[in-house]
Amino acid sequence: MTMPTKAQIFEHWMEWLDRRGIDWGEPCCWACKHDFNVKYDLIKPSATREDIIKNWERAPLPLNRSHPLR
């Protein structure tokens, strides 16, 4: 089984994130709440969905089953 990319995980959880008020433009770990301060914060009100997905893909978030999304 191939592990999904960070962007695929983000896209899968977009509605869940929205209902919880999580900022899509600021990648963080949803399990442990680790964030990267402003380094990967996408401060661009006009950001497209593609811009946001690319930003999540480049953030060094853990992608393994021992660190599940909750």
N, C-alpha and C positions, 0 to 999 in steps of 0.2 A: 504494500500500500504506500502510495506517495503522499508525503506530508503536504498540506496546502501551503501556499505562500502567505505571507503576512497580509498582503492585499486581499487575498481570497477570504481569509478569516475576518478581516475588517468588513468586507462587503456583506458577509453572512450575518454579522452582528449589528449592522447599521441601525436597524429599527430599535433593537434592544438598547443600544447606546443612546439613541435619541430620546426614548422614553425615560431614561435616567439622567438626562441633561449632561451627558459627557461630551466634551468639546471634541468634535471630529478632527479639528485642525491641530490638536495637541496629542500626539501618540503617547500612550502610557500602557502599562500592564494592568488589565482589568482585574486580575487575581490579587496582585500584591500592591497595586496602586503606584508602582514605581514610575516616575516620569523622568524626562531628560531636561528639565527646566526649559529654557527658551531655545536650546540648540535645534530641536526639530519642530518647534511651534510654528505653524503656518498662519501667520498674521496677514491675512489677505481676504477681506470680506467678499471679494469677487471670485474666490477660488472655485474652480470647477470640481466636479466629482473626480475627474481624472487627476487633477492636481492633488487632491486630498489622498487618493489611493496611492499615488506615487510617493507622497510624503510618508505614509504609513509603511510602505515597502522599504524605504531606506533607513528607518529607525531600527536600532539594534534591539528589538524586542525578542524575548525567548519564544521559540517555536518548538515546544516538545510536549509530550503528553504528561510529563511529570509536573508541569506548570499549567494546569488546566484553567480555562476561562470559567468564571463562576457567574 
